[in-house]
Amino acid sequence: MTAPDPDTVDAAIDALLADAGVTGQRSLVRRIIATGIGLAHDGADRLDLKISAAALEEMRAAFRLFAPYREIPKVTFFGSARIRAQDPLWVSAEAASRGLAERGWLVVTGAGPGIMEAAATGAGPERSLGVSIRLPFEEHPNAQSAANDRLVAMKYFFTRKLMLVKESSGFLCLPGGFGTLDETLELLTLQQTGKMEPTPIVLLDRPGGTYWRGFARFVTEELAGTGMITINDLDRVLVTDSVDAAIDEITGFWRNYDSLRWVGDRLVLRLRTAPTDAELADLNARFSGLCATGRIEHTEPLDEEHSERDLLELPRIVFTPLRRSVGDLHRLIRALNQLV
């Protein structure tokens, strides 16, 4: 296939956008259309095109599901699809979900049976969203999710996992099989590498259970013990069998901390309440190893934040961190939350 003149393609895309009435975010919509045309000129085979088209369609459906609830905090539950009602794990998942829903959170699940159904039951239909997966041999949407219009079904695990992670401000992982371990390890990877903003992760076990303590022992002895991860990489995760502790960890993480933003090499933390000068001095003494240069300082919104009107009403602090200090960043956020 002979590639057409780029100017001709650009003009055709502009005309298409105008005819379709697209006025917002045109540069990004243009990129999506141009990428599709590029796939055709790359000679992508039918399977590649089917994967690309289905993934984009699934993401669009999920974006539409979540859009009305963008301002409501969400917590995603992971766990085994094979846990039965009245199992202590079911009871814990249902209780944790109910407690978070009562505190104003939306509960997001994979919409399957087991732990997912327990969490959806605890939250109730008005406080839960489901992102299900179509599997050939098991896992159909549970009764709670199937009776609820707040549900989207996915063909691909990677699009489903994207939506289960992207939209949430907290995660509760209960024991499960390969799928649960895959989801949990991906969360830990995203946190360790800084590809996901700091977020509370709770590994919630059955009362007296050893599933997550055994996992933590493996991480400490085999991964950290052989130098494959840093010894404190698991410190930012809460391992507990207490529902109350799990709820407190999820909600308490956002007590004062609001969000972060990179501006060049500087990291801006937006807060609900700024530390006093004395508290800031104490934070600098405790977290001096977090800074690559300089100190943690109070700041007004930076120019880049002003240009985008990015949370200008919130107080903030700024510093230049060491790039491999994600664990210390989590500890700083927890220290900021304790100031209020």
C-alpha positions as CSV (number, residue, x, y, z in Angstrom):
1,M,0.0,0.0,0.0
2,T,1.4,3.4,-1.0
3,A,1.4,5.9,1.8
4,P,-0.6,9.0,0.9
5,D,0.8,12.5,1.2
6,P,0.8,13.4,4.9
7,D,-0.8,16.8,4.3
8,T,-3.6,15.2,2.4
9,V,-4.2,12.8,5.3
10,D,-4.1,15.7,7.9
11,A,-6.6,17.6,5.8
12,A,-8.9,14.6,5.6
13,I,-8.7,14.0,9.4
14,D,-9.5,17.6,10.1
15,A,-12.5,17.4,7.8
16,L,-13.6,14.2,9.5
17,L,-13.3,15.8,12.9
18,A,-15.3,18.8,11.8
19,D,-18.0,16.7,10.2
20,A,-18.2,14.5,13.4
21,G,-18.6,17.6,15.6
22,V,-15.4,16.9,17.6
23,T,-14.4,20.1,19.3
24,G,-12.6,19.1,22.5
25,Q,-9.2,17.4,22.8
26,R,-8.9,17.3,19.0
27,S,-5.1,16.7,19.0
28,L,-5.5,13.5,21.0
29,V,-8.5,12.3,18.9
30,R,-6.4,13.1,15.8
31,R,-3.6,10.8,17.2
32,I,-6.1,8.0,17.6
33,I,-7.3,8.3,14.1
34,A,-3.8,8.7,12.7
35,T,-2.6,5.6,14.5
36,G,-5.4,3.5,13.0
37,I,-4.5,4.7,9.6
38,G,-0.9,4.0,10.4
39,L,-1.7,0.4,11.3
40,A,-3.3,-0.1,7.9
41,H,-0.1,1.2,6.1
42,D,2.1,-0.9,8.4
43,G,0.5,-4.0,6.9
44,A,-0.9,-5.1,10.3
45,D,-2.6,-8.5,9.9
46,R,-6.3,-9.1,10.8
47,L,-5.6,-10.4,14.3
48,D,-3.5,-7.4,15.2
49,L,-6.2,-5.1,13.9
50,K,-8.9,-7.0,15.8
51,I,-6.9,-6.8,19.1
52,S,-6.4,-3.0,18.5
53,A,-10.0,-2.3,17.7
54,A,-11.4,-4.5,20.5
55,A,-9.1,-3.0,23.1
56,L,-10.1,0.6,22.1
57,E,-13.8,-0.3,22.1
58,E,-13.5,-1.9,25.5
59,M,-11.6,1.0,27.0
60,R,-14.2,3.4,25.6
61,A,-17.0,1.4,27.2
62,A,-15.2,1.3,30.6
63,F,-14.4,5.1,30.4
64,R,-18.1,5.7,29.9
65,L,-19.0,3.5,32.9
66,F,-16.6,5.4,35.2
67,A,-17.2,8.9,33.9
68,P,-20.2,9.8,36.1
69,Y,-18.3,8.8,39.2
70,R,-15.0,10.6,38.5
71,E,-15.1,12.7,41.7
72,I,-16.0,9.8,44.0
73,P,-13.1,7.9,45.6
74,K,-12.9,4.2,44.5
75,V,-11.4,1.1,46.0
76,T,-10.7,-2.0,44.1
77,F,-11.1,-5.5,45.6
78,F,-9.1,-8.4,44.3
79,G,-9.4,-12.0,45.6
80,S,-10.4,-15.6,44.8
81,A,-13.5,-16.3,42.7
82,R,-13.8,-19.7,44.5
83,I,-14.5,-18.5,48.0
84,R,-18.0,-19.4,49.2
85,A,-20.5,-17.4,51.2
86,Q,-19.9,-17.6,55.0
87,D,-16.2,-18.4,54.5
88,P,-14.3,-16.0,56.9
89,L,-12.7,-14.4,53.8
90,W,-16.1,-13.7,52.3
91,V,-17.2,-12.2,55.7
92,S,-14.1,-10.0,55.8
93,A,-14.5,-8.8,52.2
94,E,-18.2,-8.0,52.7
95,A,-17.5,-6.1,56.0
96,A,-14.6,-4.1,54.6
97,S,-16.6,-3.2,51.5
98,R,-19.6,-2.2,53.6
99,G,-17.4,0.0,55.8
100,L,-15.8,1.8,52.9
101,A,-19.1,2.3,51.2
102,E,-20.5,3.9,54.4
103,R,-17.5,6.3,54.3
104,G,-18.4,7.5,50.8
105,W,-16.3,5.2,48.7
106,L,-17.3,3.3,45.6
107,V,-16.3,-0.3,45.4
108,V,-14.9,-1.7,42.2
109,T,-14.6,-5.4,41.6
110,G,-14.0,-7.9,38.7
111,A,-17.8,-8.7,38.9
112,G,-17.2,-12.4,39.4
113,P,-18.1,-14.8,42.2
114,G,-16.3,-15.3,45.4
115,I,-14.5,-12.3,46.9
116,M,-15.8,-10.1,44.1
117,E,-19.4,-11.0,44.9
118,A,-18.8,-10.5,48.6
119,A,-17.4,-7.0,48.1
120,A,-20.3,-6.1,45.7
121,T,-22.8,-7.4,48.3
122,G,-21.2,-5.4,51.1
123,A,-21.2,-2.2,49.1
124,G,-24.7,-2.7,47.6
125,P,-25.7,-1.9,44.0
126,E,-25.6,1.9,44.5
127,R,-22.0,1.9,45.7
128,S,-20.4,-0.7,43.4
129,L,-19.0,-1.0,39.9
130,G,-18.1,-4.1,38.0
131,V,-15.5,-4.8,35.3
132,S,-16.0,-8.5,34.3
133,I,-14.0,-10.8,32.0
134,R,-15.4,-13.1,29.4
135,L,-13.9,-16.6,30.1
136,P,-14.6,-19.8,28.2
137,F,-14.8,-22.1,31.2
138,E,-15.7,-20.0,34.3
139,E,-16.6,-16.7,35.9
140,H,-19.8,-15.1,34.8
141,P,-21.0,-11.9,36.4
142,N,-22.3,-12.5,39.9
143,A,-25.9,-11.9,40.8
144,Q,-25.2,-8.5,42.4
145,S,-23.4,-7.2,39.3
146,A,-25.6,-8.8,36.7
147,A,-28.6,-7.1,38.2
148,N,-26.8,-3.8,38.1
149,D,-26.3,-1.6,35.1
150,R,-23.0,-0.5,36.5
151,L,-21.1,-3.2,34.7
152,V,-18.9,-3.5,31.7
153,A,-17.6,-6.8,30.2
154,M,-14.0,-7.2,28.8
155,K,-12.5,-9.7,26.4
156,Y,-8.9,-9.0,27.3
157,F,-7.3,-9.2,30.8
158,F,-5.0,-6.3,30.0
159,T,-7.8,-3.8,29.4
160,R,-9.7,-5.1,32.4
161,K,-6.7,-4.8,34.7
162,L,-6.1,-1.2,33.3
163,M,-9.6,-0.2,34.4
164,L,-9.5,-2.0,37.7
165,V,-6.3,-0.1,38.6
166,K,-6.6,3.3,36.7
167,E,-9.7,4.5,38.4
168,S,-9.0,3.5,42.0
169,S,-7.4,5.3,45.0
170,G,-7.0,2.2,47.1
171,F,-6.7,-1.5,46.8
172,L,-7.7,-4.5,49.0
173,C,-6.2,-7.8,48.0
174,L,-7.6,-10.9,49.7
175,P,-6.1,-14.4,49.2
176,G,-6.6,-16.0,45.8
177,G,-5.1,-18.0,43.0
178,F,-2.9,-17.1,40.0
179,G,-5.2,-14.2,38.9
180,T,-5.1,-12.6,42.4
181,L,-1.4,-13.0,42.7
182,D,-0.9,-11.5,39.2
183,E,-3.1,-8.5,40.1
184,T,-1.3,-8.0,43.4
185,L,2.2,-8.3,41.9
186,E,1.3,-5.8,39.1
187,L,0.2,-3.3,41.8
188,L,3.4,-3.8,43.7
189,T,5.4,-3.4,40.4
190,L,3.6,-0.2,39.5
191,Q,4.2,1.2,42.9
192,Q,7.9,0.1,43.1
193,T,8.7,1.7,39.7
194,G,6.7,4.9,40.2
195,K,4.4,4.2,37.3
196,M,1.4,4.6,39.6
197,E,0.9,7.4,42.0
198,P,1.3,6.5,45.7
199,T,-1.8,4.6,46.7
200,P,-2.7,2.5,49.7
201,I,-2.5,-1.2,49.2
202,V,-3.8,-3.6,51.8
203,L,-3.2,-7.4,51.8
204,L,-6.2,-8.6,53.9
205,D,-6.1,-12.1,55.2
206,R,-8.7,-14.3,57.0
207,P,-8.4,-13.9,60.8
208,G,-5.3,-15.7,61.9
209,G,-4.5,-16.6,58.3
210,T,-1.0,-17.1,56.9
211,Y,-1.5,-16.5,53.2
212,W,-0.2,-12.9,53.1
213,R,2.3,-13.4,55.9
214,G,3.7,-16.3,53.9
215,F,3.8,-14.1,50.8
216,A,5.6,-11.4,52.8
217,R,8.1,-13.9,54.1
218,F,8.8,-15.1,50.5
219,V,9.3,-11.5,49.4
220,T,11.6,-10.7,52.3
221,E,13.7,-13.9,52.3
222,E,13.8,-14.7,48.6
223,L,13.5,-11.4,46.8
224,A,15.0,-8.9,49.2
225,G,17.4,-11.5,50.6
226,T,18.9,-12.1,47.2
227,G,19.0,-8.4,46.2
228,M,16.3,-8.6,43.6
229,I,14.3,-5.9,45.4
230,T,15.1,-3.4,48.1
231,I,14.5,-4.6,51.7
232,N,11.9,-2.0,52.4
233,D,9.9,-2.4,49.1
234,L,7.1,-4.1,51.0
235,D,7.0,-1.5,53.7
236,R,4.4,0.7,51.9
237,V,1.9,-2.3,51.9
238,L,-0.2,-3.1,54.9
239,V,-0.4,-6.9,55.7
240,T,-3.3,-7.5,58.2
241,D,-6.2,-9.7,59.1
242,S,-8.2,-6.8,60.6
243,V,-11.0,-5.3,58.6
244,D,-10.9,-2.1,60.7
245,A,-7.2,-1.7,60.1
246,A,-7.7,-2.2,56.4
247,I,-10.4,0.5,56.3
248,D,-8.3,2.9,58.3
249,E,-5.3,2.4,56.0
250,I,-7.4,3.1,52.8
251,T,-9.1,6.2,54.2
252,G,-6.2,7.5,56.3
253,F,-3.9,7.6,53.3
254,W,-5.9,10.5,52.0
255,R,-6.4,12.3,55.3
256,N,-4.1,15.2,54.3
257,Y,-2.3,14.2,51.1
258,D,-4.3,14.9,48.0
259,S,-2.1,14.4,44.9
260,L,1.3,14.9,43.3
261,R,2.7,16.4,40.1
262,W,6.1,16.4,38.5
263,V,7.4,19.7,37.2
264,G,10.7,18.9,35.6
265,D,12.9,17.3,38.3
266,R,10.8,18.8,41.1
267,L,7.9,16.9,42.8
268,V,5.0,18.9,44.1
269,L,2.8,17.4,46.8
270,R,-0.7,19.0,47.1
271,L,-2.2,18.8,50.6
272,R,-5.4,19.8,52.4
273,T,-3.4,21.4,55.2
274,A,0.1,22.8,54.9
275,P,2.7,21.9,57.5
276,T,3.9,24.7,59.8
277,D,7.4,25.9,59.6
278,A,8.3,23.8,62.6
279,E,6.7,20.7,61.2
280,L,8.5,21.3,57.9
281,A,11.8,21.6,59.7
282,D,11.1,18.2,61.4
283,L,10.1,16.6,58.1
284,N,13.4,17.8,56.6
285,A,15.3,16.3,59.5
286,R,13.5,13.0,59.2
287,F,13.5,12.7,55.4
288,S,16.8,14.4,54.4
289,G,17.8,11.3,52.5
290,L,14.7,11.7,50.2
291,C,16.1,14.8,48.5
292,A,18.6,14.7,45.7
293,T,19.4,18.4,46.2
294,G,18.0,21.1,48.5
295,R,15.2,20.7,51.0
296,I,11.5,20.2,51.2
297,E,9.9,23.6,51.0
298,H,6.6,25.4,51.0
299,T,5.6,26.7,47.6
300,E,2.9,28.5,45.8
301,P,1.5,26.8,42.7
302,L,4.2,26.6,40.1
303,D,3.9,28.3,36.7
304,E,3.0,25.0,35.0
305,E,0.2,24.5,37.5
306,H,-1.1,28.0,37.0
307,S,-1.2,27.6,33.2
308,E,-3.4,24.5,33.6
309,R,-5.3,25.8,36.7
310,D,-4.3,22.6,38.4
311,L,-5.7,22.5,42.0
312,L,-4.5,26.0,42.7
313,E,-6.6,26.3,45.9
314,L,-4.6,23.6,47.7
315,P,-1.4,24.3,49.7
316,R,1.7,22.4,48.6
317,I,5.3,21.5,49.3
318,V,8.0,20.9,46.7
319,F,11.4,19.1,46.6
320,T,13.7,17.4,44.2
321,P,13.7,13.7,45.1
322,L,16.1,10.9,44.5
323,R,14.5,8.9,41.7
324,R,14.7,5.6,43.5
325,S,13.1,6.7,46.7
326,V,9.5,5.5,46.3
327,G,9.4,3.9,49.7
328,D,10.6,7.1,51.4
329,L,7.9,9.0,49.5
330,H,5.2,6.8,50.9
331,R,6.6,7.4,54.4
332,L,6.7,11.1,53.9
333,I,3.0,11.0,52.8
334,R,2.1,9.1,55.9
335,A,4.0,11.6,58.0
336,L,2.1,14.5,56.4
337,N,-1.2,12.7,57.1
338,Q,-0.3,12.5,60.8
339,L,0.2,16.3,61.0
340,V,-3.5,17.1,60.8
